[in-house]
């Protein structure tokens, strides 16, 4: 089970880093960023959060 949690954490960290980068690029009007790409990374973070909540209980994430 620890490996599965590690995979979820890694997914969250990757999506968070990509979302942060996209936010910075959007803030500077970079042509290399799109709101749609940001939405995809936010959606991935929500999926990971829900998987962690299912595994450990919603109150563990509050």
C-alpha positions in Angstrom: 0.0 0.0 0.0 2.9 2.4 0.7 3.9 2.2 -3.0 0.4 3.1 -4.1 0.4 6.1 -1.8 3.9 7.1 -3.1 2.5 7.0 -6.6 -0.4 9.2 -5.7 1.8 11.7 -3.9 4.2 11.8 -7.0 1.2 12.4 -9.3 0.0 15.2 -7.0 3.5 16.8 -6.9 3.9 16.6 -10.7 0.5 18.1 -11.4 1.1 20.8 -8.8 4.4 21.8 -10.3 3.0 21.9 -13.8 0.0 23.9 -12.6 2.3 26.4 -10.8 4.4 26.8 -13.9 1.4 27.3 -16.1 0.0 29.9 -13.7 3.3 31.8 -13.9 3.3 31.6 -17.7 -0.3 32.7 -17.9 0.4 35.7 -15.6 3.1 36.8 -18.0 1.0 36.2 -21.1 3.4 33.5 -22.3 2.3 31.9 -25.5 3.4 28.5 -24.0 0.5 28.3 -21.6 -3.1 27.8 -21.9 -6.0 27.9 -19.5 -7.2 24.5 -20.8 -3.8 22.9 -19.9 -4.1 24.4 -16.4 -7.6 23.0 -16.0 -6.3 19.6 -16.9 -3.7 19.7 -14.1 -6.2 21.0 -11.6 -8.5 18.2 -12.6 -5.7 15.7 -12.0 -5.0 17.2 -8.6 -8.7 16.7 -7.7 -8.6 13.1 -8.9 -5.6 12.4 -6.7 -7.2 14.2 -3.7 -10.3 12.1 -4.1 -8.3 8.9 -4.3 -6.4 9.8 -1.1 -9.7 10.7 0.6 -11.2 7.4 -0.4 -8.1 5.6 1.0 -7.7 7.6 4.2 -11.0 9.3 4.8 -12.1 12.8 3.9 -11.2 14.2 7.4 -7.6 13.2 6.9 -7.3 15.8 4.1 -8.8 18.7 6.0 
